[in-house]
Amino acid sequence: MKDTSKHQGLRNQLAKVLEEKGITDKHVLDAIRKIPRHLFLNSSFEDFAYQDKAFPIAAGQTISQPYTVAFQTELLKVKKDHKVLEIGTGSGYQTAVLVALGAKVYSVERQNELFKITSALLPKLGIRPKHLSFGDGYKGLPNHAPFDSIIVTAGAPIIPKPLMAQLKIGGRLVIPLGEGEQVMTMLIRKNETQFEKHEFGEFRFVPLLEDKN
């Protein structure tokens, strides 16, 4: 669990790469500089942890490319103390970035193996989301709703209705939509029944599956 000045230097370089790719939110870039991504990966990947690439983690899942994490996070426009629902805790790296921005993070993971690993890892790193749960991301967390924003970190064929219902008015839902290739999609809730939709080009994610595993 070492985090050295060499790692810090690599994080600074990564933040620079993300800036060159178009990430402008200073708070998001600061979070990327702060979170030790190498500690979220199998130690055999440690030397590659600060490349802008996705890597395999447990349960056949992946840790998203840093650019994707930064891009989705920037779209959320997270403010301190915002309640953020994350669908797909995965390695916990995206969770850590949101916590670093001051968000109160509620996160759901459907892979039990991954849920156990990440639930043990985050406290060791001093990262404290409000709530981690093992469950079906399609259902969200109705008991904790409404949320200022919702981030989905897996590709979905449709936008799950329960997630739309759990978003505050004025809130943002960011989700990669589609099979195979996904289009990054953002919904902004205008009122009880209306949502404004924005699309931001193609990304690749593991699929969002229903039910727990």
Kinemage of the C-alpha trace (Angstrom):
@kinemage 1
@onewidth
@group {chain A} dominant
@subgroup {mainchain}
@vectorlist {calphas} color= white
{ca met a 1} P 0.000 0.000 0.000
{ca lys a 2} L 2.841 2.395 -0.804
{ca asp a 3} L 2.256 5.748 -2.454
{ca thr a 4} L 5.543 7.430 -3.348
{ca ser a 5} L 6.698 10.705 -4.879
{ca lys a 6} L 7.277 8.730 -8.098
{ca his a 7} L 3.575 7.804 -8.128
{ca gln a 8} L 2.691 11.452 -7.474
{ca gly a 9} L 4.831 12.504 -10.448
{ca leu a 10} L 3.038 9.979 -12.660
{ca arg a 11} L -0.351 11.301 -11.468
{ca asn a 12} L 0.705 14.861 -12.329
{ca gln a 13} L 1.632 13.649 -15.828
{ca leu a 14} L -1.702 11.835 -16.159
{ca ala a 15} L -3.600 15.007 -15.193
{ca lys a 16} L -1.653 16.876 -17.887
{ca val a 17} L -2.608 14.239 -20.486
{ca leu a 18} L -6.291 14.552 -19.496
{ca glu a 19} L -6.089 18.329 -19.759
{ca glu a 20} L -4.645 17.989 -23.263
{ca lys a 21} L -7.558 15.677 -24.127
{ca gly a 22} L -10.027 18.390 -23.130
{ca ile a 23} L -10.781 17.996 -19.397
{ca thr a 24} L -11.056 21.553 -18.044
{ca asp a 25} L -12.565 21.204 -14.543
{ca lys a 26} L -9.714 22.030 -12.149
{ca his a 27} L -11.361 20.171 -9.247
{ca val a 28} L -11.620 16.988 -11.322
{ca leu a 29} L -7.965 17.278 -12.375
{ca asp a 30} L -6.972 17.831 -8.722
{ca ala a 31} L -8.855 14.661 -7.745
{ca ile a 32} L -6.982 12.697 -10.457
{ca arg a 33} L -3.706 14.083 -9.051
{ca lys a 34} L -4.721 13.038 -5.544
{ca ile a 35} L -6.100 9.481 -5.868
{ca pro a 36} L -3.469 6.683 -5.948
{ca arg a 37} L -4.898 4.689 -8.889
{ca his a 38} L -2.132 2.047 -8.634
{ca leu a 39} L -3.627 0.892 -5.305
{ca phe a 40} L -6.925 0.041 -7.052
{ca leu a 41} L -5.205 -2.367 -9.449
{ca asn a 42} L -3.614 -5.771 -9.183
{ca ser a 43} L 0.057 -5.134 -8.316
{ca ser a 44} L 1.143 -6.676 -11.653
{ca phe a 45} L -0.362 -3.588 -13.358
{ca glu a 46} L 1.298 -1.105 -11.011
{ca asp a 47} L 3.793 0.130 -13.618
{ca phe a 48} L 0.948 0.930 -16.034
{ca ala a 49} L -1.524 2.405 -13.532
{ca tyr a 50} L -1.037 5.998 -14.689
{ca gln a 51} L -1.410 5.337 -18.387
{ca asp a 52} L -4.715 6.542 -19.795
{ca lys a 53} L -6.018 3.004 -20.226
{ca ala a 54} L -8.635 0.653 -18.804
{ca phe a 55} L -7.423 -2.525 -17.051
{ca pro a 56} L -9.042 -5.789 -15.940
{ca ile a 57} L -10.016 -6.170 -12.281
{ca ala a 58} L -11.796 -8.991 -10.399
{ca ala a 59} L -15.068 -10.623 -11.529
{ca gly a 60} L -14.392 -10.015 -15.237
{ca gln a 61} L -14.842 -6.244 -14.810
{ca thr a 62} L -12.538 -3.327 -15.663
{ca ile a 63} L -11.246 -0.163 -14.034
{ca ser a 64} L -12.268 2.602 -16.443
{ca gln a 65} L -9.798 4.649 -18.435
{ca pro a 66} L -8.872 7.795 -16.417
{ca tyr a 67} L -10.123 10.016 -19.263
{ca thr a 68} L -13.547 8.340 -19.056
{ca val a 69} L -13.651 8.767 -15.269
{ca ala a 70} L -12.700 12.451 -15.599
{ca phe a 71} L -15.140 13.018 -18.488
{ca gln a 72} L -18.129 11.507 -16.664
{ca thr a 73} L -17.210 13.299 -13.429
{ca glu a 74} L -16.889 16.657 -15.199
{ca leu a 75} L -20.386 16.243 -16.695
{ca leu a 76} L -21.865 15.744 -13.205
{ca lys a 77} L -20.706 19.202 -12.020
{ca val a 78} L -20.258 17.878 -8.470
{ca lys a 79} L -20.415 20.405 -5.644
{ca lys a 80} L -19.359 19.767 -2.046
{ca asp a 81} L -21.966 17.748 -0.102
{ca his a 82} L -23.862 16.767 -3.254
{ca lys a 83} L -25.560 13.384 -2.900
{ca val a 84} L -24.250 11.263 -5.762
{ca leu a 85} L -25.514 7.790 -6.667
{ca glu a 86} L -22.912 5.630 -8.411
{ca ile a 87} L -24.096 2.531 -10.253
{ca gly a 88} L -21.185 0.089 -10.489
{ca thr a 89} L -18.680 0.610 -7.658
{ca gly a 90} L -16.172 -1.623 -9.446
{ca ser a 91} L -12.611 -1.062 -8.193
{ca gly a 92} L -13.741 1.997 -6.201
{ca tyr a 93} L -11.550 4.397 -8.214
{ca gln a 94} L -14.466 6.465 -9.538
{ca thr a 95} L -15.961 6.415 -6.018
{ca ala a 96} L -12.677 7.811 -4.654
{ca val a 97} L -12.618 10.619 -7.237
{ca leu a 98} L -16.179 11.635 -6.280
{ca val a 99} L -15.334 11.541 -2.551
{ca ala a 100} L -12.255 13.702 -3.257
{ca leu a 101} L -14.632 16.299 -4.774
{ca gly a 102} L -16.561 16.428 -1.488
{ca ala a 103} L -19.553 14.386 -2.670
{ca lys a 104} L -21.611 12.160 -0.396
{ca val a 105} L -21.350 8.993 -2.461
{ca tyr a 106} L -23.897 6.166 -2.411
{ca ser a 107} L -22.628 3.302 -4.531
{ca val a 108} L -24.104 -0.010 -5.716
{ca glu a 109} L -22.151 -3.041 -7.002
{ca arg a 110} L -23.762 -6.244 -8.331
{ca gln a 111} L -20.627 -8.454 -8.283
{ca asn a 112} L -20.280 -9.815 -4.754
{ca glu a 113} L -16.557 -10.606 -5.120
{ca leu a 114} L -15.846 -7.040 -6.218
{ca phe a 115} L -18.121 -5.566 -3.555
{ca lys a 116} L -16.140 -7.379 -0.827
{ca ile a 117} L -12.721 -6.367 -2.197
{ca thr a 118} L -13.660 -2.695 -2.625
{ca ser a 119} L -15.506 -2.435 0.712
{ca ala a 120} L -12.282 -3.573 2.415
{ca leu a 121} L -9.948 -1.398 0.305
{ca leu a 122} L -11.582 2.042 0.558
{ca pro a 123} L -11.362 2.424 4.375
{ca lys a 124} L -7.692 1.347 4.243
{ca leu a 125} L -7.067 4.289 1.903
{ca gly a 126} L -9.024 6.666 4.164
{ca ile a 127} L -11.773 7.022 1.537
{ca arg a 128} L -15.231 7.087 3.092
{ca pro a 129} L -18.291 6.970 0.854
{ca lys a 130} L -21.623 7.456 2.672
{ca his a 131} L -22.962 4.060 1.643
{ca leu a 132} L -21.679 1.024 -0.263
{ca ser a 133} L -24.166 -1.686 -1.127
{ca phe a 134} L -24.305 -5.022 -2.885
{ca gly a 135} L -27.351 -5.008 -5.140
{ca asp a 136} L -28.989 -4.447 -8.502
{ca gly a 137} L -27.916 -1.120 -10.027
{ca tyr a 138} L -31.008 -1.043 -12.268
{ca lys a 139} L -33.080 -0.416 -9.133
{ca gly a 140} L -30.848 2.333 -7.721
{ca leu a 141} L -31.249 3.126 -4.015
{ca pro a 142} L -34.823 4.393 -3.535
{ca asn a 143} L -34.427 4.567 0.274
{ca his a 144} L -31.669 7.187 -0.103
{ca ala a 145} L -33.207 9.170 -2.989
{ca pro a 146} L -33.425 11.824 -4.301
{ca phe a 147} L -29.877 12.415 -5.588
{ca asp a 148} L -28.186 15.558 -6.938
{ca ser a 149} L -26.591 13.394 -9.599
{ca ile a 150} L -26.333 9.797 -10.757
{ca ile a 151} L -23.382 8.229 -12.563
{ca val a 152} L -23.591 4.862 -14.308
{ca thr a 153} L -20.228 3.217 -14.978
{ca ala a 154} L -21.430 0.411 -17.273
{ca gly a 155} L -23.053 0.452 -20.712
{ca ala a 156} L -26.848 0.173 -20.647
{ca pro a 157} L -29.249 -0.574 -23.531
{ca ile a 158} L -31.840 1.743 -21.949
{ca ile a 159} L -31.957 4.300 -19.139
{ca pro a 160} L -33.420 2.430 -16.135
{ca lys a 161} L -36.677 4.163 -15.118
{ca pro a 162} L -35.990 3.853 -11.343
{ca leu a 163} L -32.797 5.898 -11.783
{ca met a 164} L -34.683 8.688 -13.549
{ca ala a 165} L -37.217 8.693 -10.713
{ca gln a 166} L -34.452 9.013 -8.076
{ca leu a 167} L -32.950 12.188 -9.592
{ca lys a 168} L -33.647 15.587 -8.039
{ca ile a 169} L -35.164 18.312 -10.205
{ca gly a 170} L -32.164 20.093 -11.711
{ca gly a 171} L -30.085 16.930 -11.204
{ca arg a 172} L -27.891 15.197 -13.795
{ca leu a 173} L -27.806 11.548 -14.808
{ca val a 174} L -24.743 10.466 -16.811
{ca ile a 175} L -24.942 7.054 -18.489
{ca pro a 176} L -23.229 5.300 -21.432
{ca leu a 177} L -26.118 4.143 -23.646
{ca gly a 178} L -26.056 1.379 -26.235
{ca glu a 179} L -24.862 -2.171 -26.913
{ca gly a 180} L -21.228 -2.785 -27.962
{ca glu a 181} L -20.306 0.864 -28.457
{ca gln a 182} L -22.040 3.322 -26.151
{ca val a 183} L -22.894 6.986 -26.530
{ca met a 184} L -22.206 9.003 -23.373
{ca thr a 185} L -25.597 10.463 -22.528
{ca met a 186} L -26.612 13.053 -19.955
{ca leu a 187} L -30.151 13.729 -18.765
{ca ile a 188} L -30.951 16.885 -16.817
{ca arg a 189} L -34.224 16.690 -14.912
{ca lys a 190} L -36.297 19.789 -15.701
{ca asn a 191} L -39.413 18.968 -13.647
{ca glu a 192} L -41.455 15.970 -12.483
{ca thr a 193} L -41.940 14.610 -16.003
{ca gln a 194} L -39.429 16.294 -18.332
{ca phe a 195} L -35.765 15.577 -18.962
{ca glu a 196} L -33.342 17.359 -21.281
{ca lys a 197} L -31.012 14.994 -23.149
{ca his a 198} L -27.424 15.647 -24.296
{ca glu a 199} L -25.060 13.263 -26.126
{ca phe a 200} L -21.234 13.310 -26.033
{ca gly a 201} L -19.799 10.777 -28.469
{ca glu a 202} L -18.792 7.127 -28.256
{ca phe a 203} L -17.215 5.249 -25.355
{ca arg a 204} L -16.705 1.569 -24.510
{ca phe a 205} L -17.915 0.070 -21.219
{ca val a 206} L -18.647 -3.355 -19.784
{ca pro a 207} L -22.407 -4.014 -19.920
{ca leu a 208} L -24.763 -3.000 -17.102
{ca leu a 209} L -26.430 -6.235 -16.050
{ca glu a 210} L -29.613 -6.675 -14.041
{ca asp a 211} L -29.835 -8.601 -10.747
{ca lys a 212} L -27.008 -9.364 -8.337
{ca asn a 213} L -24.296 -11.914 -8.919
